[in-house]
Amino acid sequence: MIDAIDVFRAFGKHRGDAIVAASGTVAKHWPEISENERRDVQLGSTMGQTTSAAFGMALGLPDEKVVLFDSEGALLMNLGVLASIAGKAPANFVHFLLDNECYATTGGQPVPNATGIDYAGVASRIGYPATYHFDDLEDLATSMAEIMDREGPVFVSVKIKPEVENLPVGMRQRTRRRSRQETIDTLQAELGITAG
């Protein structure tokens, strides 16, 4: 498995003037590496829709190279978009899938069938003309120029180390919620209103 920041460093040397969209927990690393923030699109917490959004950019901007750094948890929520991408075949689209085998933003829960899915194989069978899979940084780095020179759509699956950001919801420390009356009392006190 590769550190996400190293994936971005390897890519950054070959970015050129591409528009780059990044999503999920790994997106936090892209601004640290990017040298052209005017061409960066932050998709934030649009989990399940990031692939469609970047695909739409590629269709709408056919003269621009569009690169998406996606996560497997987000892609699995809208896996059918791969068929649409393969069908429309945007020549300017490079789709990186950073696979950490878990939902890192919500506590590290494993993605269903996390170790059993061959995402590059799925993309290939669905019709992407060029697919790659990497779990070694050197192999990825030496292939990056080829990846970026290929006519798209190109799909690149990369196994990365998980960076879990939170405890699962049920394990987080809960804060006590105020009752409706406590909220009213607090607001009245702040506004100087005497309860009557």
RAJOZI-V577739 format. One line per field, one symbol per residue. psi: psi as a letter, one per 30 degrees, with the letter a starting at -180 (. if undefined). A space follows every 50 residues. Layout:
BEGIN
psi: ???
END
This chain:
BEGIN
psi: lkkeeeeeeeeefgebgkkkkklafffffeffekgiffgkjjfbhhkffe eeeeeeeeefifgkkkkkjlleeeeffhfffeeeeeefhjfgkkjkjjjg gliefgggkkkkheffkjeeeeeeffgkfkklkkgkeeeeeffeeeeffk kakkkjkkklkkikfllleffkkkkkkkleeeeeeeeeeefgkkk.
END
